[in-house]
Amino acid sequence: MQLIITDAWLARSRALHLTGVQMVVVFVLSSLVLMLSALGLYHWVFLKGAREGWPIIGSLVRLVTKDQFDQRDRYLRENLDVMARQLGELQAKLTQLESLGERVSGLAGVNATQVSRMPGQGGVQIGNHALSLEEIKTAMDDLEALTHQKTDLLTVLESRLFERKMETMMIPTQRPVLQGDIGSAFGWRLDPLSGRSALHTGLDFPAAVGTSIFAAAGGVVVTQEYHPEYGFVVEIDHGNDLMTRYAHASKVVIKKGDLIRRGQKVAEVGTSGRSTGSHLHFEVLVQGIPQDPQKFLQAGQQSSGSPLASLERSAMNRGSVAATPAVK
């Protein structure tokens, strides 16, 4: 391809010879320069018109920006609505948790009203409005503070319930001999050896020699010896002036000073000491005063709570009873 360039001032002309490839390159470069120039001019005019408020350009800018803001507001509104629904669900669950905490507090003997609670809400809904971001943030902060308070309350409840559990584990409510019926009960009866009326200070559990004897509650072994009347005897201190005694054993498998857990084997049934046959003589003593073990065992079966306080009061009201092991 041949291009002829003519200079009118100098009255000269010049011929350029371009191949096909060169023509394509020149065309592409010219197009790019033209496009960049147009884009720069448009950008400069658009920005200048937007800043100075030219009528047509200002209207276009307002339309574009309004659509962008509307889209952003819609997005934020949808997310705020989702957050508001989740916030309502959290408040409902926290209200249920609060009711459960109050019931558990009553069982644990903790006054839950001393801890702040969520204010009561309700009534007829006349109208509603979309929550703002500030309102949601405030509600979330309130929920966080209340959650910390509930965590503190549950920590106190856990500690109190653990103490209750430990107290329960230290009360002799488990049968020391798992099978068989109770023989001679607690109270006055005719001594099978002397034939005279005497106080039987415990419960007898008839069983074959070698039958396992289990601790009725956890505690510390304070006595492990042979007694002329009790035979091989074990005494376990459960704290709070409460003690259990296991007598007439054929074999003792623990020693003085051992820490015993509820249900642990401590001895085996025998007929040692003042006895007419193989059995376990089981006693419960509060402040050294014999109590009816059957009341403790029944309390354990009924799961009616700790019987220690009421039994101590009844024992004090009846007065001291001589704890002479006249009949076993």
C-alpha positions as CSV (number, residue, x, y, z in Angstrom):
1,M,0.0,0.0,0.0
2,Q,1.3,3.5,-0.9
3,L,0.4,6.7,0.9
4,I,1.3,10.1,-0.5
5,I,1.7,13.0,2.0
6,T,1.6,16.5,0.4
7,D,3.0,19.6,2.2
8,A,1.1,22.6,0.9
9,W,3.5,25.2,2.4
10,L,6.6,23.6,0.9
11,A,4.8,22.3,-2.2
12,R,6.3,19.0,-1.7
13,S,4.9,15.5,-1.5
14,R,6.2,12.3,0.0
15,A,5.3,8.8,-0.7
16,L,5.1,6.1,2.1
17,H,5.0,2.4,1.2
18,L,3.3,0.2,3.9
19,T,2.9,-3.5,3.8
20,G,-0.3,-5.2,5.0
21,V,1.1,-6.0,8.5
22,Q,2.3,-2.5,8.9
23,M,-1.2,-1.2,8.0
24,V,-2.8,-3.4,10.6
25,V,-0.3,-2.2,13.3
26,V,-0.9,1.4,12.4
27,F,-4.7,0.9,12.5
28,V,-4.5,-0.8,15.9
29,L,-2.3,1.8,17.4
30,S,-4.4,4.6,16.0
31,S,-7.6,3.0,17.5
32,L,-5.9,2.6,20.9
33,V,-4.8,6.2,20.9
34,L,-8.3,7.4,19.9
35,M,-10.0,5.2,22.6
36,L,-7.6,6.4,25.3
37,S,-8.1,10.0,24.3
38,A,-11.9,9.7,24.3
39,L,-11.8,7.9,27.7
40,G,-9.6,10.5,29.2
41,L,-11.8,13.3,27.8
42,Y,-15.0,11.6,29.1
43,H,-13.5,11.0,32.5
44,W,-12.3,14.6,32.8
45,V,-15.6,16.0,31.6
46,F,-17.6,13.6,33.9
47,L,-15.6,14.4,37.0
48,K,-15.6,18.1,36.3
49,G,-19.3,18.1,35.6
50,A,-20.0,16.1,38.8
51,R,-17.9,18.5,40.9
52,E,-19.4,21.6,39.4
53,G,-22.9,20.3,39.2
54,W,-23.5,20.5,35.5
55,P,-27.3,19.7,35.0
56,I,-27.1,16.5,32.9
57,I,-23.9,15.1,34.4
58,G,-25.1,15.9,37.9
59,S,-28.4,14.0,37.3
60,L,-26.5,11.0,36.0
61,V,-24.2,11.0,39.0
62,R,-27.1,11.2,41.4
63,L,-28.9,8.3,39.7
64,V,-25.8,6.1,39.8
65,T,-24.9,6.9,43.4
66,K,-28.5,6.6,44.5
67,D,-28.7,3.1,43.1
68,Q,-25.5,2.1,44.8
69,F,-26.7,3.4,48.1
70,D,-30.0,1.7,47.7
71,Q,-28.3,-1.6,47.1
72,R,-26.0,-1.2,50.1
73,D,-29.0,-0.2,52.3
74,R,-30.9,-3.2,51.2
75,Y,-28.0,-5.5,51.9
76,L,-27.5,-3.9,55.4
77,R,-31.2,-4.1,56.1
78,E,-31.4,-7.7,55.2
79,N,-28.4,-8.5,57.4
80,L,-29.9,-6.5,60.3
81,D,-33.2,-8.3,60.0
82,V,-31.4,-11.6,60.2
83,M,-29.4,-10.4,63.2
84,A,-32.6,-9.2,64.9
85,R,-34.3,-12.6,64.4
86,Q,-31.2,-14.4,65.9
87,L,-31.2,-11.9,68.7
88,G,-34.8,-12.7,69.5
89,E,-34.1,-16.4,69.5
90,L,-31.2,-15.9,71.8
91,Q,-33.3,-13.8,74.2
92,A,-36.0,-16.6,74.2
93,K,-33.4,-19.3,74.9
94,L,-31.9,-17.2,77.7
95,T,-35.3,-16.7,79.2
96,Q,-35.8,-20.5,79.3
97,L,-32.3,-20.9,80.7
98,E,-33.1,-18.4,83.4
99,S,-36.3,-20.3,84.4
100,L,-34.3,-23.5,84.5
101,G,-31.6,-21.8,86.6
102,E,-34.2,-20.6,89.1
103,R,-35.6,-24.1,89.5
104,V,-32.1,-25.6,90.0
105,S,-31.2,-22.7,92.4
106,G,-34.2,-23.7,94.5
107,L,-33.0,-27.3,94.6
108,A,-29.5,-26.2,95.5
109,G,-30.6,-23.7,98.1
110,V,-29.2,-20.7,96.3
111,N,-31.2,-17.4,96.2
112,A,-31.3,-16.7,92.4
113,T,-33.2,-13.5,92.8
114,Q,-30.0,-11.8,94.0
115,V,-28.6,-12.1,90.5
116,S,-29.9,-9.7,87.8
117,R,-32.4,-11.1,85.4
118,M,-33.9,-10.1,82.2
119,P,-36.9,-7.7,82.5
120,G,-40.3,-9.1,81.8
121,Q,-41.6,-8.3,78.4
122,G,-44.9,-8.9,76.6
123,G,-48.2,-7.3,75.8
124,V,-50.2,-6.7,72.6
125,Q,-48.1,-5.8,69.6
126,I,-49.5,-2.7,68.0
127,G,-46.7,-2.1,65.5
128,N,-43.1,-2.8,65.1
129,H,-40.1,-1.1,63.5
130,A,-36.8,-2.4,62.1
131,L,-34.1,-2.4,64.6
132,S,-31.1,-0.2,64.0
133,L,-27.5,-1.3,64.2
134,E,-27.1,0.7,67.5
135,E,-30.2,-1.0,69.0
136,I,-28.9,-4.4,68.0
137,K,-25.5,-3.7,69.5
138,T,-27.0,-2.4,72.7
139,A,-29.2,-5.6,73.0
140,M,-26.1,-7.8,72.3
141,D,-24.1,-6.0,75.0
142,D,-27.0,-6.6,77.5
143,L,-27.2,-10.3,76.5
144,E,-23.4,-10.6,77.0
145,A,-23.6,-9.0,80.4
146,L,-26.5,-11.2,81.4
147,T,-24.7,-14.3,80.1
148,H,-21.7,-13.5,82.3
149,Q,-24.1,-13.2,85.3
150,K,-25.7,-16.5,84.5
151,T,-22.3,-18.1,84.2
152,D,-21.4,-16.9,87.7
153,L,-24.7,-18.2,89.0
154,L,-24.2,-21.6,87.4
155,T,-20.7,-21.8,88.8
156,V,-22.2,-21.2,92.3
157,L,-24.8,-23.8,91.6
158,E,-22.2,-26.3,90.5
159,S,-20.2,-25.7,93.6
160,R,-23.3,-26.0,95.9
161,L,-24.6,-29.2,94.1
162,F,-21.2,-30.7,94.4
163,E,-21.2,-30.0,98.1
164,R,-24.7,-31.5,98.3
165,K,-23.5,-34.6,96.4
166,M,-20.5,-35.0,98.8
167,E,-22.8,-34.6,101.8
168,T,-25.1,-37.2,100.4
169,M,-22.2,-39.6,99.7
170,M,-21.3,-39.2,103.4
171,I,-24.8,-40.2,104.7
172,P,-25.3,-44.0,105.3
173,T,-28.2,-44.7,103.0
174,Q,-26.8,-47.8,101.2
175,R,-27.5,-51.3,102.5
176,P,-24.3,-52.8,103.8
177,V,-25.5,-56.3,102.8
178,L,-27.1,-56.2,99.3
179,Q,-29.2,-59.4,99.5
180,G,-31.5,-60.9,102.1
181,D,-34.0,-59.5,104.5
182,I,-33.5,-57.6,107.7
183,G,-33.5,-59.8,110.8
184,S,-33.7,-58.2,114.2
185,A,-34.7,-54.5,114.0
186,F,-33.6,-51.5,116.1
187,G,-35.3,-51.1,119.5
188,W,-36.1,-53.0,122.7
189,R,-36.3,-56.9,122.5
190,L,-35.6,-60.0,124.5
191,D,-31.9,-60.8,124.4
192,P,-31.5,-64.2,122.7
193,L,-28.6,-65.1,125.1
194,S,-29.8,-63.8,128.4
195,G,-33.6,-63.8,127.8
196,R,-33.9,-60.3,129.3
197,S,-35.2,-57.1,127.8
198,A,-32.4,-55.1,126.3
199,L,-32.0,-52.4,123.7
200,H,-30.8,-53.6,120.2
201,T,-28.8,-50.6,118.9
202,G,-28.7,-51.6,115.3
203,L,-30.0,-53.8,112.5
204,D,-29.1,-57.4,111.9
205,F,-28.6,-58.7,108.4
206,P,-28.6,-62.5,108.4
207,A,-26.2,-63.8,105.7
208,A,-23.8,-66.7,105.1
209,V,-20.3,-66.5,106.4
210,G,-18.1,-64.7,103.8
211,T,-20.8,-62.5,102.4
212,S,-19.4,-59.1,101.4
213,I,-20.1,-56.1,103.7
214,F,-20.1,-52.7,102.0
215,A,-19.7,-49.2,103.4
216,A,-23.1,-47.5,103.7
217,A,-21.4,-44.2,103.0
218,G,-18.0,-42.6,102.4
219,G,-15.7,-41.8,105.3
220,V,-12.6,-42.6,107.2
221,V,-12.0,-45.8,109.1
222,V,-11.5,-44.9,112.8
223,T,-11.8,-48.4,114.3
224,Q,-10.6,-51.8,113.1
225,E,-10.3,-54.2,116.0
226,Y,-11.6,-57.3,117.8
227,H,-14.2,-56.5,120.5
228,P,-15.3,-59.0,123.1
229,E,-19.0,-58.5,122.2
230,Y,-18.8,-57.0,118.7
231,G,-16.2,-59.5,117.5
232,F,-14.3,-58.2,114.5
233,V,-15.7,-54.7,114.2
234,V,-15.2,-51.7,111.8
235,E,-16.2,-48.2,112.5
236,I,-16.3,-45.5,109.8
237,D,-16.5,-41.8,110.6
238,H,-18.6,-39.9,108.0
239,G,-18.1,-36.4,109.4
240,N,-20.8,-34.1,111.1
241,D,-20.7,-36.4,114.2
242,L,-22.0,-39.3,112.1
243,M,-20.5,-42.8,112.3
244,T,-21.4,-46.3,111.2
245,R,-20.4,-49.6,112.9
246,Y,-20.1,-53.1,111.3
247,A,-19.8,-55.9,113.8
248,H,-19.4,-59.7,114.0
249,A,-17.3,-59.9,110.8
250,S,-15.3,-63.0,109.9
251,K,-12.8,-61.0,108.0
252,V,-11.9,-57.3,107.7
253,V,-10.3,-56.1,104.4
254,I,-9.5,-52.5,105.4
255,K,-7.5,-50.9,108.1
256,K,-7.7,-47.9,110.4
257,G,-7.0,-44.6,108.7
258,D,-8.2,-45.8,105.3
259,L,-10.4,-43.4,103.2
260,I,-13.5,-45.3,102.2
261,R,-16.0,-44.6,99.4
262,R,-19.7,-45.5,99.4
263,G,-20.2,-49.1,98.4
264,Q,-16.6,-50.2,99.0
265,K,-16.2,-53.6,100.5
266,V,-14.9,-53.3,104.1
267,A,-15.4,-56.8,105.6
268,E,-17.1,-60.2,105.3
269,V,-20.1,-61.5,107.3
270,G,-19.2,-63.8,110.2
271,T,-20.3,-64.8,113.8
272,S,-17.5,-63.5,115.9
273,G,-18.0,-62.0,119.3
274,R,-21.3,-62.2,121.2
275,S,-23.5,-63.8,118.4
276,T,-25.8,-66.7,117.9
277,G,-25.3,-67.1,114.2
278,S,-23.7,-65.6,111.1
279,H,-25.0,-62.0,110.5
280,L,-24.0,-58.4,110.2
281,H,-24.8,-56.1,113.1
282,F,-25.1,-52.6,111.6
283,E,-25.3,-49.4,113.6
284,V,-25.7,-45.7,112.9
285,L,-24.6,-43.2,115.5
286,V,-25.1,-39.4,115.6
287,Q,-23.0,-37.6,118.2
288,G,-22.4,-41.1,119.7
289,I,-26.2,-41.8,120.1
290,P,-27.5,-44.9,118.3
291,Q,-30.1,-44.1,115.7
292,D,-32.5,-46.4,113.8
293,P,-30.5,-47.3,110.6
294,Q,-33.7,-48.2,108.9
295,K,-34.6,-44.5,108.6
296,F,-31.4,-43.8,106.8
297,L,-31.8,-46.7,104.4
298,Q,-35.4,-45.8,103.6
299,A,-34.4,-42.2,103.0
300,G,-31.9,-43.5,100.5
301,Q,-34.5,-45.6,98.7
302,Q,-37.0,-42.7,98.5
303,S,-34.3,-40.2,97.5
304,S,-36.1,-37.7,99.7
305,G,-33.0,-35.7,100.6
306,S,-30.7,-35.7,103.5
307,P,-32.2,-37.2,106.7
308,L,-29.3,-36.1,108.9
309,A,-30.7,-32.9,110.3
310,S,-34.2,-34.3,111.2
311,L,-32.7,-37.4,112.8
312,E,-30.3,-35.3,114.8
313,R,-33.2,-33.1,116.0
314,S,-35.3,-36.1,116.9
315,A,-32.4,-37.7,118.8
316,M,-31.8,-34.6,120.8
317,N,-35.5,-34.3,121.6
318,R,-35.6,-37.9,122.8
319,G,-32.6,-37.4,124.9
320,S,-29.6,-39.6,125.4
321,V,-30.0,-43.3,125.1
322,A,-27.5,-45.6,126.6
323,A,-25.5,-47.3,123.9
324,T,-24.7,-50.5,125.8
325,P,-24.2,-53.4,123.4
326,A,-26.2,-55.8,125.5
327,V,-27.7,-57.7,122.6
328,K,-26.3,-58.2,119.1
